[in-house]
Amino acid sequence: MARNPPVGDNARRGAVRDRSQVFNPHNQNWTKRDSDTGRFMDQKKDGEPFKGVRRERGK
């Protein structure tokens, strides 16, 4: 049976809260956004989505 790593090792368990990510089709990058303020925080250049961050639904 699997167990969680020891406390204090800076390992994330579960999803990141108060964050979301959206895909930008113009530059083919994923952008992370703060859900409280709506400001963009970070962008990935490798084209892969952020791990553990929920995705926003497209319109």
Secondary structure, DSSP 8 states (H G I E B T S, - for coil): ------TTS----S--TTEEEEEETTTTEEEEEETTT--EEEE-SSS---TT-EE----
